[in-house]
Amino acid sequence: MTDSGSQPSEDEVRWARLTDKQRACLDLLVERQTSKQIARELGISKQAVDLRLTNARNILGVPNRDEAALIYARLRQTYDRIPCDPIILAPRPALMSFDSPNGGLPEAIHDRGSPTNEPEGSRPPFGDFWRRDHARVRRVWIMAALLVGLALLILTGLAIAQALTRLISG
């Protein structure tokens, strides 16, 4: 709109007349892509790209692709702005004081991992098993348990294979 707010400018009218499909082609034209490259990018035929660009050139009132790209780039800087939409954000939580009577962390932090404070289904399966910061001894026990489980799985598979072999051979 102009300063008086009564009549839209010629540039604003031209911008408003461009379709989304023409703008998509012009966006890629500004990046110096050929019609063939634009067609591949948008998944349409080269003829459709040429038709969209020709119609866009007519709307912009320019004789060639290069001038269309220049005019469109200028118009895009002016009119292709995201409108300001007020977003209501939640207030920031108050910072917690770490001055506790026992000299350690406040009780709220100690209770954080208890299942009663978290909604149902928010904890990962197996609890803290997949954490990356386990102590060395705990990691050794986890690896040992995994190896025992793997060994049992292999032995079970071998036992099944042996039973099937006996069954087939008679």
N, CA and C of each residue as an Amber inpcrd file, in Angstrom:
protein
   510
   0.8240000  -1.1700000   0.0000000   0.0000000   0.0000000   0.0000000
   0.8730000   1.2400000   0.0000000   0.3610000   2.3060000  -0.5190000
   1.0870000   3.5680000  -0.5100000   0.9350000   4.2010000   0.8530000
   1.5940000   5.3520000   1.0190000   1.5510000   6.0210000   2.3100000
   0.1400000   6.4530000   2.6760000  -0.6500000   6.8390000   1.6790000
  -2.0060000   7.2850000   1.9740000  -2.9150000   6.1240000   2.3250000
  -2.5520000   4.8960000   1.8980000  -3.3310000   3.7200000   2.2280000
  -4.5340000   3.5290000   1.3330000  -4.7050000   4.3560000   0.3150000
  -5.9080000   4.2700000  -0.5090000  -5.7150000   3.3750000  -1.7250000
  -4.6090000   3.5110000  -2.4490000  -4.3800000   2.7530000  -3.6740000
  -3.1160000   1.9150000  -3.5540000  -3.1750000   0.6440000  -3.9490000
  -1.9470000  -0.1560000  -3.9430000  -1.0240000   0.3040000  -5.0700000
   0.2740000   0.1650000  -4.8470000   1.2390000   0.5690000  -5.8570000
   1.2270000  -0.4210000  -7.0180000   1.8450000  -0.0080000  -8.1260000
   1.9110000  -0.8790000  -9.3100000   2.6740000  -2.1600000  -8.9870000
   3.7530000  -2.0390000  -8.2050000   4.5250000  -3.2240000  -7.8160000
   3.6850000  -4.1770000  -6.9760000   2.9010000  -3.6400000  -6.0880000
   2.0660000  -4.4800000  -5.2320000   1.0150000  -5.2190000  -6.0570000
   0.4690000  -4.5600000  -7.0580000  -0.5130000  -5.1920000  -7.9420000
   0.1530000  -6.3220000  -8.7260000   1.3600000  -6.0560000  -9.2380000
   2.0730000  -7.1000000  -9.9890000   2.3790000  -8.2930000  -9.0930000
   2.8240000  -8.0170000  -7.8660000   3.1270000  -9.0950000  -6.9280000
   1.8790000  -9.9240000  -6.6360000   0.7570000  -9.2670000  -6.4340000
  -0.4830000  -9.9590000  -6.1060000  -0.9890000 -10.8060000  -7.2800000
  -0.6890000 -10.4150000  -8.5070000  -1.1680000 -11.1570000  -9.6750000
  -0.3700000 -12.4200000  -9.9470000   0.8530000 -12.5240000  -9.4290000
   1.6660000 -13.7290000  -9.6370000   1.0750000 -14.8920000  -8.8480000
   0.9530000 -16.0420000  -9.5030000   0.4450000 -17.2330000  -8.8140000
   1.5780000 -17.9170000  -8.0510000   1.2030000 -18.8290000  -7.1690000
   2.2110000 -19.5700000  -6.3960000   3.0950000 -20.4060000  -7.3190000
   2.5120000 -20.9610000  -8.3690000   3.2830000 -21.7820000  -9.3060000
   4.2720000 -20.9180000 -10.0810000   3.8440000 -19.7340000 -10.4670000
   4.7620000 -18.8230000 -11.1580000   5.8720000 -18.3820000 -10.2170000
   5.5360000 -18.1340000  -8.9700000   6.5500000 -17.7210000  -7.9940000
   7.5640000 -18.8450000  -7.7500000   7.0780000 -20.0880000  -7.7400000
   7.9960000 -21.2190000  -7.5470000   9.0030000 -21.2790000  -8.6890000
   8.5210000 -21.0650000  -9.9220000   9.4280000 -21.0620000 -11.0740000
  10.3760000 -19.8700000 -11.0060000   9.8460000 -18.7060000 -10.6310000
  10.6900000 -17.5110000 -10.5510000  11.7310000 -17.6270000  -9.4450000
  11.3740000 -18.2840000  -8.3430000  12.3520000 -18.4940000  -7.2650000
  13.5680000 -19.2520000  -7.7800000  13.3220000 -20.2840000  -8.5730000
  14.4290000 -21.0720000  -9.1180000  15.1360000 -20.3260000 -10.2450000
  14.4060000 -19.4870000 -10.9670000  15.0200000 -18.6780000 -12.0170000
  15.9950000 -17.6730000 -11.4100000  15.6420000 -17.1360000 -10.2540000
  16.5340000 -16.2030000  -9.5630000  17.8420000 -16.8970000  -9.1820000
  17.7730000 -18.2040000  -8.9520000  18.9770000 -18.9800000  -8.6240000
  19.7440000 -19.3940000  -9.8780000  19.3830000 -18.8170000 -11.0300000
  20.0520000 -19.0110000 -12.3230000  19.9210000 -20.4450000 -12.8430000
  18.7790000 -21.0720000 -12.6050000  18.5490000 -22.4120000 -13.1230000
  17.8640000 -22.3180000 -14.4810000  18.1170000 -23.3010000 -15.3210000
  17.4960000 -23.3530000 -16.6430000  16.0710000 -23.9010000 -16.5110000
  15.3150000 -23.8020000 -17.5970000  13.9470000 -24.3300000 -17.5790000
  13.9390000 -25.8280000 -17.3070000  14.9110000 -26.5260000 -17.8570000
  14.9950000 -27.9680000 -17.6660000  15.2710000 -28.3030000 -16.2000000
  16.1790000 -27.5570000 -15.5720000  16.4880000 -27.7840000 -14.1600000
  15.2880000 -27.4510000 -13.2790000  14.5840000 -26.3600000 -13.6190000
  13.3970000 -25.9720000 -12.8570000  12.3340000 -27.0600000 -12.9830000
  12.1660000 -27.5860000 -14.2010000  11.1740000 -28.6420000 -14.4250000
  11.4820000 -29.8700000 -13.5810000  12.7520000 -30.2590000 -13.5250000
  13.1380000 -31.4090000 -12.7060000  12.8660000 -31.1480000 -11.2310000
  13.2150000 -29.9610000 -10.7820000  13.0510000 -29.5950000  -9.3720000
  11.5750000 -29.6110000  -8.9620000  10.7170000 -29.1000000  -9.8290000
   9.2940000 -29.0020000  -9.4920000   8.4900000 -30.2220000  -9.9240000
   9.1070000 -31.1180000 -10.6990000   8.4120000 -32.3150000 -11.1470000
   7.3500000 -32.0380000 -12.2000000   7.6350000 -31.0690000 -13.0730000
   6.7050000 -30.7330000 -14.1500000   7.4700000 -30.7340000 -15.4670000
   6.7670000 -30.5090000 -16.5810000   7.4330000 -30.5180000 -17.8820000
   8.1240000 -29.1750000 -18.1350000   9.0830000 -29.1960000 -19.0530000
   9.8000000 -27.9730000 -19.4410000   8.8330000 -26.9750000 -20.0750000
   7.8700000 -27.4760000 -20.8220000   6.8930000 -26.5930000 -21.4600000
   6.0410000 -25.8780000 -20.4120000   5.6880000 -26.5730000 -19.3380000
   4.9140000 -25.9400000 -18.2680000   5.7290000 -24.8360000 -17.6000000
   7.0250000 -25.0900000 -17.4180000   7.8980000 -24.0690000 -16.8290000
   7.9640000 -22.8560000 -17.7420000   8.1770000 -23.0940000 -19.0510000
   8.2610000 -21.9830000 -19.9960000   6.9580000 -21.1920000 -20.0330000
   5.8240000 -21.8760000 -19.9640000   4.5290000 -21.1960000 -19.9730000
   4.3530000 -20.3470000 -18.7160000   4.7090000 -20.9010000 -17.5570000
   4.6020000 -20.1440000 -16.2990000   5.5120000 -18.9250000 -16.3160000
   6.7360000 -19.1030000 -16.8280000   7.6680000 -17.9700000 -16.8750000
   7.2120000 -16.9180000 -17.8720000   6.6360000 -17.3370000 -19.0070000
   6.1270000 -16.3770000 -19.9930000   4.9810000 -15.5800000 -19.3970000
   4.0400000 -16.2480000 -18.7150000   2.9400000 -15.5360000 -18.0740000
   3.4470000 -14.5940000 -16.9900000   4.4520000 -15.0390000 -16.2210000
   5.0260000 -14.1850000 -15.1850000   5.7130000 -12.9730000 -15.8030000
   6.4140000 -13.1770000 -16.9340000   7.0470000 -12.0370000 -17.6280000
   5.9940000 -11.0390000 -18.0800000   4.8670000 -11.5240000 -18.5730000
   3.7940000 -10.6270000 -19.0050000   3.2290000  -9.8380000 -17.8260000
   3.0630000 -10.5050000 -16.6880000   2.5600000  -9.8140000 -15.4920000
   3.5560000  -8.7650000 -15.0230000   4.8380000  -9.1110000 -15.0500000
   5.8660000  -8.1780000 -14.5890000   6.1690000  -7.0960000 -15.6190000
   5.7600000  -7.3260000 -16.8600000   5.9700000  -6.3300000 -17.9110000
   7.4090000  -6.2280000 -18.3650000   8.0910000  -7.3760000 -18.4950000
   9.4900000  -7.3810000 -18.9170000   9.6390000  -8.2610000 -20.1550000
  10.6450000  -7.9760000 -21.0020000  10.7770000  -8.7160000 -22.2570000
  11.5320000 -10.0430000 -22.1470000  12.3530000 -10.2450000 -21.1110000
  13.1460000 -11.4800000 -21.0700000  13.2620000 -12.0350000 -19.6490000
  13.8510000 -13.2270000 -19.5780000  13.9550000 -13.9510000 -18.3090000
  14.8430000 -13.2410000 -17.3010000  15.9450000 -12.6700000 -17.7710000
  16.8750000 -12.0230000 -16.8490000  16.2250000 -10.8380000 -16.1390000
  15.5050000 -10.0210000 -16.8990000  14.8260000  -8.8840000 -16.2780000
  13.7110000  -9.3560000 -15.3620000  13.0390000 -10.4490000 -15.7450000
  11.9930000 -11.0050000 -14.8820000  12.5940000 -11.4360000 -13.5470000
  13.7580000 -12.0700000 -13.5910000  14.4230000 -12.5020000 -12.3620000
  14.8040000 -11.3020000 -11.4920000  15.3220000 -10.2410000 -12.1140000
  15.7130000  -9.0500000 -11.3560000  14.5030000  -8.3750000 -10.7150000
  13.4540000  -8.1720000 -11.4850000  12.2530000  -7.5180000 -10.9540000
  11.6340000  -8.3770000  -9.8520000  11.5480000  -9.6890000 -10.1030000
  10.9480000 -10.5810000  -9.1150000  11.7590000 -10.5790000  -7.8200000
  13.0780000 -10.5900000  -7.9130000  13.9190000 -10.5750000  -6.7110000
  13.6680000  -9.3030000  -5.9040000  13.5350000  -8.1770000  -6.5940000
  13.2600000  -6.9100000  -5.9000000  11.8840000  -6.9450000  -5.2370000
  10.8840000  -7.4530000  -5.9530000   9.5310000  -7.5330000  -5.3980000
   9.4720000  -8.5010000  -4.2140000  10.1970000  -9.5950000  -4.3240000
  10.1940000 -10.5950000  -3.2560000  10.7630000 -10.0140000  -1.9720000
  11.8050000  -9.1880000  -2.0840000  12.3750000  -8.5660000  -0.8870000
  11.3710000  -7.6470000  -0.2210000  10.5350000  -7.0150000  -1.0140000
   9.5760000  -6.0610000  -0.4690000   8.3070000  -6.7200000   0.0380000
   7.7320000  -7.6370000  -0.7440000   6.3940000  -8.1320000  -0.4490000
   6.3350000  -9.5510000   0.1050000   7.3890000 -10.3170000   0.0030000
   7.3510000 -11.7030000   0.4720000   7.8710000 -11.7830000   1.8930000
   7.2060000 -11.1360000   2.7700000   7.5920000 -11.1490000   4.1700000
   6.5570000 -11.9260000   4.9500000   7.0040000 -12.6200000   5.9490000
   6.0860000 -13.3710000   6.7950000   5.3690000 -12.3610000   7.6800000
   4.0580000 -12.3600000   7.6540000   3.3470000 -11.4070000   8.5010000
   3.5970000 -11.7110000   9.9680000   3.6580000 -10.6810000  10.7270000
   3.9040000 -10.8350000  12.1600000   2.6280000 -11.3370000  12.8080000
   2.7170000 -12.5140000  13.3510000   1.5850000 -13.1100000  14.0270000
   1.9660000 -13.2370000  15.4870000   1.2790000 -12.5500000  16.3660000
   1.7010000 -12.6120000  17.7640000   1.5450000 -14.0250000  18.3070000
   2.5610000 -14.4760000  18.9620000   2.5630000 -15.8080000  19.5500000
   2.5960000 -15.6370000  21.0570000   1.7130000 -16.3250000  21.6960000
   1.6810000 -16.2320000  23.1480000   2.5690000 -17.3380000  23.6930000
   3.6390000 -16.9150000  24.3370000   4.5910000 -17.8710000  24.8950000
   4.3050000 -18.0610000  26.3780000   4.5950000 -19.2320000  26.8430000
   4.4470000 -19.5040000  28.2710000   5.4980000 -18.7030000  29.0220000
   5.1790000 -18.2310000  30.2000000   6.1800000 -17.4700000  30.9560000
   7.3560000 -18.3560000  31.3180000   8.5150000 -17.7370000  31.3680000
   9.7170000 -18.4830000  31.7200000   9.6290000 -18.9490000  33.1620000
  10.0560000 -20.1670000  33.4260000  10.0120000 -20.6370000  34.8160000
  11.0310000 -19.8750000  35.6530000  10.6910000 -19.6960000  36.9050000
  11.6020000 -19.0080000  37.8160000  12.8150000 -19.8930000  38.0620000
  13.9580000 -19.2660000  38.2090000  15.1770000 -20.0150000  38.4800000
  15.1410000 -20.5540000  39.9020000  15.6710000 -21.7370000  40.0540000
  15.6860000 -22.3610000  41.3700000  16.9520000 -21.9590000  42.1080000
  16.8100000 -21.7630000  43.3700000  17.9560000 -21.4550000  44.2020000
  18.6080000 -22.7690000  44.6450000  19.9170000 -22.8210000  44.6030000
  20.6290000 -24.0280000  45.0180000  21.1070000 -23.9240000  46.4580000
  20.5280000 -23.0210000  47.1950000  20.8710000 -22.9070000  48.6030000
  19.9540000 -23.8370000  49.3870000  20.4130000 -25.0160000  49.6360000
  19.6040000 -25.9600000  50.3850000  20.2340000 -26.1630000  51.7600000
  19.4270000 -26.5340000  52.7270000  19.9560000 -26.6670000  54.0920000
  21.0300000 -27.7370000  54.2280000  20.9670000 -28.7840000  53.4210000
  21.9430000 -29.8580000  53.5680000  23.1760000 -29.6290000  52.6980000
  23.2580000 -28.5190000  51.9710000  24.4300000 -28.1860000  51.1800000
  24.4760000 -28.8510000  49.8260000  23.5490000 -29.7050000  49.5320000
  23.5270000 -30.3950000  48.2420000  22.5030000 -29.7740000  47.3130000
  21.9950000 -30.6030000  46.4320000  20.9790000 -30.1330000  45.5050000
  19.6320000 -30.1000000  46.1900000  18.7410000 -29.2110000  45.7340000
  17.4010000 -29.1710000  46.3270000  16.6700000 -30.4860000  46.1060000
  15.6950000 -30.7600000  46.9700000  14.9400000 -32.0020000  46.8940000
  14.1950000 -32.1430000  45.5710000  13.7930000 -31.0280000  44.9610000
  13.0490000 -31.0930000  43.7010000  13.8820000 -31.7610000  42.6210000
  15.2000000 -31.5740000  42.6700000  16.0600000 -32.1800000  41.6580000
  16.2560000 -33.6600000  41.9650000  16.3490000 -34.0250000  43.2480000
  16.5100000 -35.4320000  43.6010000  15.2890000 -36.2400000  43.2080000
  14.1070000 -35.6670000  43.3190000  12.8680000 -36.3790000  43.0270000
  12.5450000 -36.4340000  41.5500000  13.3420000 -35.8090000  40.7280000
  13.0290000 -35.6940000  39.3060000  12.9020000 -37.0370000  38.6090000
  13.7150000 -38.0030000  38.9790000  13.7070000 -39.2740000  38.2750000
  12.6640000 -40.2540000  38.7760000  11.9100000 -39.8800000  39.8020000
  10.9390000 -40.8280000  40.3240000   9.7600000 -40.9630000  39.3720000
   9.2170000 -42.1570000  39.2560000   8.1250000 -42.3760000  38.3110000
   6.8580000 -41.6120000  38.6660000   6.7050000 -41.1700000  39.9060000
   5.4790000 -40.4750000  40.2760000   5.4280000 -39.0650000  39.7070000
   6.5750000 -38.4700000  39.3860000   6.5920000 -37.1020000  38.8710000
   6.3890000 -37.0200000  37.3750000   6.4990000 -38.1250000  36.6700000
   6.4010000 -38.0900000  35.2180000   5.0950000 -38.7170000  34.7700000
   4.4910000 -38.1670000  33.7150000   3.2540000 -38.7660000  33.2190000
   3.5070000 -40.1600000  32.6660000   2.4610000 -40.9590000  32.6760000
   2.5540000 -42.3420000  32.1930000   2.9890000 -42.3700000  30.7380000
   3.9470000 -43.2010000  30.4010000   4.3750000 -43.3510000  29.0090000
   5.4680000 -42.3920000  28.5850000   5.9210000 -41.5080000  29.4790000
   6.9530000 -40.5660000  29.0690000   8.3590000 -41.1160000  29.2650000
   8.4970000 -42.1500000  30.0520000   9.8180000 -42.7480000  30.2730000
  10.1100000 -43.7600000  29.1740000  11.3680000 -43.8770000  28.7740000
  11.7020000 -44.8700000  27.7520000  11.5920000 -46.2790000  28.3110000
  11.4150000 -47.2520000  27.4250000  11.3690000 -48.6330000  27.9160000
  12.7030000 -49.0020000  28.5580000  12.6740000 -49.8340000  29.5410000
  13.8380000 -50.2800000  30.3060000  14.4350000 -49.1560000  31.1510000
  13.6860000 -48.1090000  31.3930000  14.1230000 -47.0570000  32.3070000
  15.4050000 -46.3790000  31.8690000  16.4000000 -46.4530000  32.7490000
  17.6690000 -45.7650000  32.4840000  18.6930000 -46.6670000  31.8150000
  18.2770000 -47.7770000  31.2710000  19.2130000 -48.7380000  30.6930000
  20.0150000 -48.1370000  29.5520000  19.4130000 -47.3010000  28.7180000
  20.0810000 -46.8010000  27.5160000  20.8390000 -45.5010000  27.7460000
  20.9340000 -45.0540000  28.9740000  21.6970000 -43.8330000  29.2510000
  23.1520000 -44.0160000  28.8530000  23.8100000 -42.9250000  28.4750000
  25.2040000 -43.0110000  28.0360000  26.1910000 -42.7110000  29.1680000
  25.7100000 -42.3030000  30.3070000  26.6220000 -41.8840000  31.3650000
  26.6670000 -42.8660000  32.5420000  26.5450000 -44.1560000  32.2530000
  26.6550000 -45.1600000  33.3010000  28.0900000 -45.2230000  33.8160000
  28.2330000 -45.6520000  35.0600000  29.5650000 -45.8440000  35.6310000
  30.2160000 -47.0570000  34.9620000  31.5270000 -47.1340000  35.0600000
  32.2790000 -48.2020000  34.3970000  31.8270000 -49.5840000  34.8600000
  31.6130000 -49.7740000  36.1460000  31.2020000 -51.0820000  36.6740000
  29.8320000 -51.4480000  36.1110000  28.9420000 -50.4840000  36.0660000
  27.6020000 -50.7590000  35.5430000  27.6700000 -51.1230000  34.0660000
  28.5170000 -50.4460000  33.3050000  28.6700000 -50.7720000  31.8830000
  29.1810000 -52.1950000  31.6980000  30.1130000 -52.6180000  32.5560000
  30.6440000 -53.9830000  32.4800000  29.5210000 -54.9850000  32.7350000
  28.6950000 -54.7340000  33.7520000  27.5820000 -55.6390000  34.0550000
  26.5780000 -55.6750000  32.9070000  26.2930000 -54.5510000  32.3130000
  25.3580000 -54.5060000  31.1880000  25.9120000 -55.3030000  30.0180000
  27.2050000 -55.1110000  29.7200000  27.8210000 -55.8590000  28.6190000
  27.8310000 -57.3570000  28.9170000  28.1140000 -57.7240000  30.1530000
  28.1140000 -59.1400000  30.5180000  26.7160000 -59.7320000  30.3480000
  25.6970000 -59.0070000  30.7820000  24.3180000 -59.4940000  30.6360000
  23.9600000 -59.6370000  29.1610000  24.3790000 -58.6950000  28.3380000
  24.1110000 -58.7880000  26.9030000  24.8270000 -59.9890000  26.2870000
  26.0620000 -60.2330000  26.6820000  26.8050000 -61.3820000  26.1570000
  26.1720000 -62.7020000  26.5890000  25.7210000 -62.7840000  27.8430000
  25.0460000 -64.0050000  28.3110000  23.7600000 -64.2110000  27.5190000
  23.0100000 -63.1480000  27.3070000  21.7850000 -63.2510000  26.5170000
  22.0660000 -63.6940000  25.0960000  23.1190000 -63.1430000  24.4860000
  23.4990000 -63.5390000  23.1360000  23.9310000 -65.0030000  23.0870000
  24.6980000 -65.4480000  24.0860000  25.1380000 -66.8460000  24.1370000
  23.9340000 -67.7810000  24.2720000  22.9700000 -67.4200000  25.1150000
  21.7670000 -68.2410000  25.2580000  20.9800000 -68.2920000  23.9560000
  20.9110000 -67.1850000  23.2620000  20.2130000 -67.1490000  21.9870000
  20.8940000 -68.0520000  20.9600000  22.2150000 -68.0200000  20.9090000
  22.9610000 -68.8710000  19.9700000  22.8000000 -70.3420000  20.3350000
  22.9090000 -70.6670000  21.6130000  22.7440000 -72.0520000  22.0400000
  21.3340000 -72.5650000  21.7450000  20.3420000 -71.7320000  21.9350000
  18.9620000 -72.1220000  21.6150000  18.8230000 -72.3880000  20.1280000
  19.4130000 -71.5340000  19.3120000  19.3700000 -71.7380000  17.8650000
  20.0520000 -73.0300000  17.4530000  21.2050000 -73.3190000  18.0600000
  21.9130000 -74.5770000  17.7590000  21.0990000 -75.7950000  18.1990000
  20.4470000 -75.7010000  19.3520000  19.6320000 -76.8150000  19.8340000
  18.4580000 -77.0600000  18.8960000  17.8380000 -75.9970000  18.4210000
  16.7280000 -76.1390000  17.4770000  17.2380000 -76.7430000  16.1740000
  18.4010000 -76.2740000  15.7030000  18.9680000 -76.8050000  14.4580000
  19.2850000 -78.2930000  14.6090000  19.8370000 -78.6980000  15.7440000
  20.1520000 -80.1080000  15.9760000  18.8780000 -80.9470000  16.0240000
  17.8590000 -80.4410000  16.6880000  16.5890000 -81.1770000  16.7730000
  15.9680000 -81.3230000  15.3940000  16.0230000 -80.3040000  14.5900000
  15.4830000 -80.3750000  13.2280000  16.2910000 -81.3560000  12.3730000
  17.6110000 -81.3500000  12.5410000  18.4400000 -82.2810000  11.7780000
  18.0960000 -83.7160000  12.1410000  17.9370000 -84.0300000  13.4200000
  17.5580000 -85.3680000  13.8510000  16.1730000 -85.7450000  13.3380000
  15.2810000 -84.7760000  13.3390000  13.9220000 -85.0260000  12.8740000
  13.8950000 -85.3400000  11.3840000  14.6900000 -84.5870000  10.6080000
  14.7080000 -84.7840000   9.1590000  15.4300000 -86.0770000   8.7940000
  16.5530000 -86.3740000   9.4580000  17.3380000 -87.5570000   9.0950000
  16.6980000 -88.8560000   9.5740000  15.7750000 -88.7720000  10.4340000
  15.0280000 -89.9830000  10.7740000  15.3210000 -90.4200000  12.1130000
